[in-house]
Amino acid sequence: MLHRNRIGTHIKELLFLFVASIALSGSAAADLAGRIEKVVGKAKPGDYAIHIVEPGSAAVIYSHNPTKAMTPASNMKLITTAAALRYLGPLFEYRTRVGLCGSTLVVIGSGDPLLGDPVTDARYGRKDGWIFEQVAQSLQAMGVESVADVVVDTTVFDDQRVHPNWLESDLNRWYACEVCGVNYRGNCIQVTTSNQGGRVAVRVEPATSFIEIANEIQAVSDGPSAVGAYRTRQPNRIILRGRCRDREGPFDVAIEQPGGFFGFLLAEHLVRAGIPVSGRLVEKAFDSNCPFVPVAEYATPLIDCLHRANKDSLGLASEALLKTIAAHQSPDNKNGSWERGRELIGEYLMGLGIPHTEFHIDDGSGLSRDNRLSAQAIVTVLLDVYAGGNWELYRTSLAVGGEDGTIGRYFKDSAYRADVLGKTGYISGVRSFSGVCLTGRGPYLFSILSNRNSLSRDAINAIAQAVMDEYRRKD
C-alpha cells in the first residue's frame, strides 16, 4: 500500500511539473505575442506573415497568416537548397571534366555554379585562373604541343540560360547572370575605373578579348561620381557610362554565353602558356564515340553550393541546383530545365503535406516575382531538414547573425550574436527572413514574410530578437 502511495505521489509530481511546464510555455508565448504586436505596430495584417515553431514537438508558439502564399524573395533559396539535399544527397559533387579527343580539347560541364568562383577560391587559397594553369600544366606534362578545336559541352542543362520572368534591366547584374552547363567566375567580369589625370582608365578582370568594352565615362574633378555598365544588341559588347572623379568599383557585370566565356579564356591561357590553339571554339555535345583522354577534373561539393546560396544569397548557386535536380532525375543526366526543376520541387513540397495553395515555384533564387510561399511552408521545409539526418550540415549553410553572410552586420549584440541564423530576402517591396533562433530553451524555427513594404528590416530583425529574449532562460 505504501508502495502504491509513493507511485501515486510521484505521478502527481510529474503531472504538476508537466502542467507547470505548459503554463510557463503558454506564458512565454503570450509574452512573445505581445512583443511581436508592438514590433509590427500598424502594419496591415494582410501584408505580412509570421510562423514560429519549436521543432522538437512541432508546437506552434506564434503564428500570423501562416498559410497565406506571399512573394518570398530570396527565402526561395531555402526551399531550393533543401530540395537539393533531398534529391542529390549530402555527398553530391559537381565534376567538370577536361580531356582530349584526338587533338580536340573537350570541356564537359556539370552545371557547377562555383567553378572559378572568387569567394570559394579565396576560401580554399586558390589564385585567380588556377584552373587554366592546371590544364596547361597537365597538357605540357602529357607532351601536348598544340590544340586544334576547343569543344565546350554544356548539355547537362538546357539552352534556356535566362529566366523569362527576370527583369531585362537586371540581366547585367551579378544576381541575374545566365545559368549554363559550364559556369565560370559567377558568369561575371569585374570592372574598375580610375581617373588618371583627366582620362578614365578601365580595368577588367579577367582580361579577355571575349568581352568588348566601350568606354564613354566622363572624367570629372568634382561633383557626383558613379559608373554603370550597359548591354548592347551585340552580345558581350558592354558600354560603360557615367562620371568618374577618382575611382569606381570594382563591381561585377554579368556576361552572356558563359560556356563560350570559359572556353575562350581557356584558349587564351593556353596560347600564353605556349600551347597554340589552331581551330575553333565550339559549344556542342561531346561525341561519346570519340575516346576521351582525361586531362583535369574539378569537383565542388554540394555543401559549398549551399553555403554560397544561403549565406551569401548567390542566385547562380540556387538556379544551378534547381536545374541539377532536374538533370539528375532524367535518364541521361542531361537537359536540366527550370520547368522540370519546378515540378520536382513542387513534388517535394507536396510530399511534406504542403498544399498547392501555399506555394508556386517559378525560379530557384527568388528573383522572379511569380514565386509564392507561405511562412508555414518554409517552416515545414526547415522542420523536414531538422528531423532528417542533415540538419547540422544545412545549419552551417545559413548566415550567422553578427558574424557572416547577409546578416553579418545585424545581431551584433552578445545576446543575439551567433545565435540567430537564417536567410534574408529582398526585392523591391518585399523583405523576408527565415531560419532558426538558438535560445536557452532550445532552437525555434521561424519564417517572416513581408510584402508591400509592410515591415522594415529592423522590424523583422526585432521579431527574431524577441524570440531570443523570451526564451533565453533554461527551465
Legacy VTK file of the C-alpha trace (Angstrom):
# vtk DataFile Version 3.0
C-alpha trace
ASCII
DATASET POLYDATA
POINTS 475 float
0.000 0.000 0.000
2.856 2.317 0.861
4.463 1.486 -2.483
1.268 2.461 -4.335
1.079 5.755 -2.415
4.644 6.573 -3.417
3.836 5.811 -7.057
0.730 7.966 -6.866
2.697 10.803 -5.278
5.372 10.512 -7.987
2.735 10.609 -10.741
1.177 13.699 -9.149
4.623 15.357 -9.064
5.194 14.571 -12.749
1.745 15.890 -13.643
2.454 19.052 -11.682
5.761 19.545 -13.489
4.094 18.873 -16.846
1.276 21.349 -16.169
3.774 23.884 -14.814
5.850 23.482 -17.948
2.790 24.083 -20.125
1.922 27.128 -18.058
5.429 28.527 -18.417
5.413 27.880 -22.156
1.975 29.408 -22.509
3.070 32.449 -20.533
6.177 32.847 -22.667
4.133 32.502 -25.845
1.680 35.135 -24.615
4.540 37.487 -23.759
6.126 36.822 -27.161
2.832 37.662 -28.883
2.752 40.964 -27.002
6.298 41.779 -28.041
5.586 40.977 -31.686
2.401 43.041 -31.709
4.406 46.045 -30.522
7.006 45.473 -33.255
4.537 45.173 -36.153
2.611 48.203 -34.930
0.191 49.479 -37.541
1.373 47.278 -40.413
-1.540 45.997 -42.483
-2.330 42.495 -41.157
-2.745 41.020 -44.642
0.680 42.174 -45.848
2.888 40.096 -43.590
3.107 36.555 -42.257
4.944 35.037 -39.277
5.256 31.421 -38.220
7.400 30.231 -35.289
7.695 26.590 -34.211
9.536 24.608 -31.544
10.946 21.761 -33.692
11.227 19.045 -31.054
7.475 18.949 -30.516
6.449 20.842 -33.672
4.454 23.111 -31.341
3.482 26.457 -32.838
4.408 29.273 -30.454
3.311 32.159 -32.660
1.563 32.425 -35.999
0.040 35.122 -38.173
-1.228 34.465 -41.702
0.777 31.199 -41.749
-0.894 29.715 -44.835
-1.001 32.843 -46.989
1.175 32.410 -50.089
3.371 35.502 -50.441
6.322 36.664 -52.521
9.344 35.271 -50.632
12.262 36.967 -52.472
15.491 35.102 -51.643
13.839 32.927 -48.997
13.062 30.803 -52.051
16.698 29.665 -51.808
15.904 27.792 -48.581
13.411 25.661 -50.475
15.768 25.033 -53.393
18.720 24.078 -51.199
16.604 21.777 -49.025
15.224 20.109 -52.156
18.780 19.699 -53.467
19.735 17.884 -50.267
16.719 15.616 -50.672
17.212 14.800 -54.370
21.005 14.892 -54.700
22.132 13.800 -51.223
24.726 15.438 -48.930
27.669 13.722 -50.643
26.849 15.001 -54.121
29.678 16.689 -56.029
29.729 18.648 -59.258
32.501 17.337 -61.514
33.745 19.302 -64.517
35.983 17.223 -66.791
38.620 18.394 -69.250
40.124 15.922 -71.703
41.406 15.262 -75.195
39.592 13.689 -78.112
42.440 13.411 -80.596
43.747 16.960 -80.993
40.488 18.493 -79.757
40.343 19.772 -76.181
36.969 18.973 -74.609
35.318 20.514 -71.549
32.337 18.548 -70.211
30.289 20.682 -67.859
28.344 19.510 -64.831
26.461 22.742 -64.149
28.876 23.619 -61.325
27.948 27.165 -60.220
31.200 27.672 -58.279
33.818 26.875 -60.913
36.319 29.717 -60.553
34.049 31.470 -58.031
36.265 34.151 -56.406
34.748 33.737 -52.924
35.111 29.940 -52.945
38.613 30.124 -54.417
39.679 32.602 -51.718
38.279 30.273 -49.069
40.499 27.454 -50.348
43.532 29.657 -51.015
43.341 29.267 -54.805
44.522 32.129 -57.012
42.563 33.579 -59.909
42.904 31.492 -63.075
44.225 28.416 -61.268
42.022 26.118 -63.357
43.546 27.244 -66.634
47.056 26.937 -65.220
46.373 23.346 -64.201
45.038 22.430 -67.638
48.098 23.952 -69.333
50.483 22.189 -66.956
48.731 18.850 -67.466
48.876 19.200 -71.259
52.570 20.078 -71.088
53.235 17.067 -68.847
51.438 14.897 -71.441
53.674 16.262 -74.179
50.862 18.085 -75.963
52.342 20.903 -78.038
49.193 22.280 -79.673
45.407 22.013 -79.671
43.015 22.156 -82.613
39.376 22.839 -81.623
38.092 23.593 -78.136
34.696 21.959 -77.529
32.562 23.008 -74.553
29.739 20.609 -73.676
27.028 22.424 -71.695
24.239 19.895 -72.333
23.823 18.949 -68.677
21.418 21.937 -68.741
19.040 23.012 -71.490
19.639 26.062 -73.703
17.418 28.448 -71.712
20.072 30.431 -69.851
17.904 33.429 -68.929
14.712 33.023 -66.918
11.754 34.556 -68.803
10.377 36.289 -65.690
13.542 38.147 -64.746
13.561 41.860 -65.498
15.581 42.764 -68.574
17.100 45.672 -66.658
18.614 43.177 -64.163
20.302 40.888 -66.677
23.716 42.563 -66.480
23.691 42.299 -62.682
25.570 39.527 -60.883
22.400 38.257 -59.205
20.653 37.731 -62.576
23.528 36.178 -64.526
22.912 33.479 -67.126
22.720 29.860 -65.958
24.716 27.401 -68.049
26.078 23.871 -68.027
29.549 25.450 -67.792
29.702 28.469 -65.494
32.850 30.377 -64.603
33.637 33.128 -62.101
29.949 33.641 -61.377
29.500 34.345 -65.106
30.689 37.875 -64.456
33.599 40.155 -65.196
34.847 42.630 -62.603
35.201 46.254 -63.708
37.224 49.010 -62.036
37.569 52.545 -63.381
40.068 55.220 -62.335
40.593 58.876 -63.230
44.178 59.250 -64.323
44.832 62.931 -64.918
41.595 63.622 -66.717
41.495 60.301 -68.559
39.380 57.387 -67.339
41.179 54.039 -67.427
39.209 50.785 -67.293
40.465 47.571 -65.752
38.607 44.305 -66.431
39.185 41.025 -64.611
39.705 38.556 -66.110
41.321 40.385 -69.014
39.915 38.851 -72.199
39.055 39.808 -75.759
35.829 37.784 -75.405
34.325 40.993 -73.961
34.321 44.311 -75.818
34.239 47.386 -73.577
33.149 50.781 -74.926
34.355 53.486 -72.542
32.024 56.505 -72.538
32.837 57.612 -68.978
33.387 61.299 -68.327
36.374 62.244 -66.163
35.422 64.882 -63.554
37.261 66.713 -60.788
34.265 67.358 -58.526
30.578 66.611 -58.140
28.821 63.251 -58.264
30.803 60.176 -59.297
29.180 56.947 -60.433
29.649 54.471 -63.267
27.247 51.963 -64.808
27.571 49.113 -67.317
25.037 48.685 -70.117
24.466 45.883 -72.608
24.057 46.399 -76.337
22.402 44.376 -79.084
25.785 42.817 -79.789
26.433 40.008 -77.258
29.189 40.842 -74.784
29.682 44.377 -76.056
29.334 46.468 -72.894
29.150 50.262 -72.715
30.432 51.999 -69.576
28.792 55.363 -68.851
28.847 57.828 -66.012
31.241 60.157 -64.196
34.488 59.172 -62.515
36.134 61.586 -60.086
38.711 59.264 -58.552
37.925 55.546 -58.650
34.759 53.490 -59.118
34.479 49.786 -58.440
35.335 47.059 -58.538
31.832 45.960 -59.498
30.590 42.805 -61.209
28.926 42.772 -64.621
27.168 39.652 -65.875
28.308 38.387 -69.281
26.471 36.469 -71.988
27.241 32.951 -73.273
29.070 31.565 -70.197
30.166 28.335 -71.917
31.892 30.320 -74.643
33.355 32.636 -71.985
35.054 29.716 -70.226
36.272 28.122 -73.450
37.658 31.420 -74.757
39.513 32.152 -71.510
40.957 28.635 -71.565
42.169 29.050 -75.152
43.703 32.429 -74.370
45.581 30.979 -71.396
46.871 28.026 -73.399
48.268 30.363 -76.054
50.038 32.417 -73.376
51.414 29.177 -71.923
52.943 28.270 -75.287
50.260 25.827 -76.451
48.787 27.197 -79.714
45.067 26.729 -80.423
44.600 26.496 -84.181
40.931 25.551 -84.519
37.519 26.819 -83.486
35.694 27.278 -80.203
32.531 25.176 -80.417
29.738 24.729 -77.891
28.142 21.325 -78.521
27.573 17.872 -77.033
30.668 15.703 -76.745
30.708 12.766 -79.147
30.889 9.774 -76.806
32.208 7.613 -79.655
35.462 9.578 -79.536
37.971 8.221 -76.973
38.246 10.677 -74.046
41.725 11.075 -72.549
41.428 12.831 -69.143
43.485 15.984 -68.626
41.959 17.513 -65.474
38.860 17.258 -63.297
37.360 19.788 -60.903
34.989 18.862 -58.072
32.739 21.102 -55.987
30.858 19.567 -53.027
27.187 20.317 -52.553
27.782 21.939 -49.160
29.868 24.687 -50.805
26.919 25.479 -53.068
24.520 25.539 -50.107
26.827 27.988 -48.327
27.007 30.382 -51.273
23.253 30.173 -51.877
22.120 30.612 -48.279
24.873 32.584 -46.554
25.702 34.903 -49.434
22.480 34.727 -51.488
24.305 33.758 -54.700
21.499 33.340 -57.223
23.599 31.321 -59.652
24.139 28.643 -56.995
20.430 28.150 -56.338
19.404 28.279 -60.013
22.083 25.741 -60.925
20.882 23.496 -58.079
17.316 23.624 -59.403
18.448 22.641 -62.898
20.794 19.989 -61.476
17.889 18.373 -59.628
16.079 18.193 -62.966
19.090 16.816 -64.862
19.794 14.097 -62.318
16.205 12.906 -62.380
16.425 12.309 -66.135
17.663 9.011 -67.625
20.782 10.540 -69.223
21.519 13.243 -66.589
21.070 15.900 -69.265
18.938 18.922 -70.179
18.163 20.148 -66.685
15.489 22.815 -67.041
13.598 25.329 -64.946
10.335 23.643 -65.946
11.310 20.187 -64.706
13.107 21.563 -61.666
9.967 23.430 -60.622
7.915 20.256 -60.948
10.316 18.258 -58.781
10.500 20.899 -56.061
6.718 21.050 -56.092
6.570 17.277 -55.649
8.975 17.589 -52.699
6.737 20.185 -51.025
3.534 18.222 -51.609
5.285 15.149 -50.201
5.688 17.113 -46.959
1.942 17.708 -46.880
2.153 21.334 -48.010
-0.991 22.115 -50.058
-0.511 23.581 -53.537
-2.353 26.720 -52.382
0.659 27.595 -50.209
3.323 27.682 -52.903
4.108 28.475 -56.511
7.634 27.782 -57.738
8.933 29.874 -60.634
12.722 30.000 -60.193
15.271 28.745 -57.669
16.604 32.017 -56.286
13.518 34.125 -55.607
14.382 36.789 -58.155
11.127 36.148 -60.013
8.113 37.904 -58.563
5.960 34.947 -59.604
7.247 32.808 -56.737
4.865 32.280 -53.824
5.480 30.643 -50.444
3.641 30.656 -47.161
5.505 31.118 -43.893
4.162 27.729 -42.818
5.548 26.101 -45.981
9.024 27.482 -45.286
8.982 26.319 -41.675
7.669 22.905 -42.746
10.692 22.533 -45.037
13.021 23.583 -42.220
11.296 21.056 -39.955
11.848 18.342 -42.561
15.578 19.081 -42.712
15.709 19.339 -38.899
14.069 15.940 -38.450
16.305 14.315 -41.059
19.970 13.499 -40.807
21.316 16.634 -42.481
20.331 19.426 -40.101
23.816 20.243 -38.802
25.199 20.327 -42.342
22.317 22.513 -43.507
22.518 24.800 -40.492
26.124 25.639 -41.321
24.935 26.965 -44.686
22.823 29.682 -43.053
24.101 33.206 -42.457
25.148 33.760 -38.830
23.977 36.883 -37.061
26.799 39.288 -36.209
29.376 37.086 -37.913
28.920 36.262 -41.600
26.738 36.239 -44.674
23.853 38.591 -45.281
23.157 39.068 -41.542
26.772 39.569 -40.513
26.086 43.259 -39.867
22.994 42.568 -37.752
22.550 40.900 -34.326
25.990 42.013 -33.133
24.848 42.347 -29.509
26.177 39.455 -27.399
22.598 38.464 -26.551
21.978 37.524 -30.188
25.364 37.140 -31.871
25.906 33.692 -33.427
22.517 32.503 -32.127
20.277 33.889 -34.866
20.871 32.044 -38.139
18.924 32.391 -41.331
18.343 33.534 -44.873
17.318 37.063 -45.734
15.379 38.114 -48.793
14.896 41.393 -50.597
13.394 42.613 -53.843
11.513 45.872 -54.265
8.601 45.940 -51.822
9.478 42.533 -50.357
11.517 41.619 -47.298
11.825 38.205 -45.717
13.815 36.363 -43.086
13.602 32.689 -42.130
15.840 30.424 -40.109
16.479 29.366 -36.528
16.915 31.069 -33.166
19.183 29.123 -30.801
17.761 30.054 -27.415
18.457 28.907 -23.890
15.416 26.657 -24.128
16.424 25.157 -27.438
16.024 26.007 -31.129
12.999 27.741 -32.623
12.378 27.698 -36.366
10.802 30.800 -37.859
9.703 32.460 -41.070
8.815 36.130 -41.516
7.482 37.380 -44.867
6.673 40.997 -45.638
5.090 42.245 -48.849
4.174 45.792 -49.949
6.858 47.191 -47.616
4.719 46.287 -44.601
7.648 45.508 -42.268
11.075 47.114 -42.281
14.274 45.101 -41.994
14.692 46.443 -38.441
11.188 45.276 -37.515
11.822 41.812 -38.945
15.086 41.541 -37.016
13.312 42.706 -33.867
10.899 39.773 -34.138
13.822 37.332 -34.126
15.317 39.202 -31.177
12.002 38.916 -29.334
12.165 35.124 -29.669
15.698 35.148 -28.250
14.673 37.434 -25.378
11.548 35.485 -24.448
13.123 32.038 -24.499
16.526 32.998 -23.165
16.192 31.172 -19.826
16.569 27.458 -19.298
13.705 25.809 -17.375
LINES 1 476
475 0 1 2 3 4 5 6 7 8 9 10 11 12 13 14 15 16 17 18 19 20 21 22 23 24 25 26 27 28 29 30 31 32 33 34 35 36 37 38 39 40 41 42 43 44 45 46 47 48 49 50 51 52 53 54 55 56 57 58 59 60 61 62 63 64 65 66 67 68 69 70 71 72 73 74 75 76 77 78 79 80 81 82 83 84 85 86 87 88 89 90 91 92 93 94 95 96 97 98 99 100 101 102 103 104 105 106 107 108 109 110 111 112 113 114 115 116 117 118 119 120 121 122 123 124 125 126 127 128 129 130 131 132 133 134 135 136 137 138 139 140 141 142 143 144 145 146 147 148 149 150 151 152 153 154 155 156 157 158 159 160 161 162 163 164 165 166 167 168 169 170 171 172 173 174 175 176 177 178 179 180 181 182 183 184 185 186 187 188 189 190 191 192 193 194 195 196 197 198 199 200 201 202 203 204 205 206 207 208 209 210 211 212 213 214 215 216 217 218 219 220 221 222 223 224 225 226 227 228 229 230 231 232 233 234 235 236 237 238 239 240 241 242 243 244 245 246 247 248 249 250 251 252 253 254 255 256 257 258 259 260 261 262 263 264 265 266 267 268 269 270 271 272 273 274 275 276 277 278 279 280 281 282 283 284 285 286 287 288 289 290 291 292 293 294 295 296 297 298 299 300 301 302 303 304 305 306 307 308 309 310 311 312 313 314 315 316 317 318 319 320 321 322 323 324 325 326 327 328 329 330 331 332 333 334 335 336 337 338 339 340 341 342 343 344 345 346 347 348 349 350 351 352 353 354 355 356 357 358 359 360 361 362 363 364 365 366 367 368 369 370 371 372 373 374 375 376 377 378 379 380 381 382 383 384 385 386 387 388 389 390 391 392 393 394 395 396 397 398 399 400 401 402 403 404 405 406 407 408 409 410 411 412 413 414 415 416 417 418 419 420 421 422 423 424 425 426 427 428 429 430 431 432 433 434 435 436 437 438 439 440 441 442 443 444 445 446 447 448 449 450 451 452 453 454 455 456 457 458 459 460 461 462 463 464 465 466 467 468 469 470 471 472 473 474
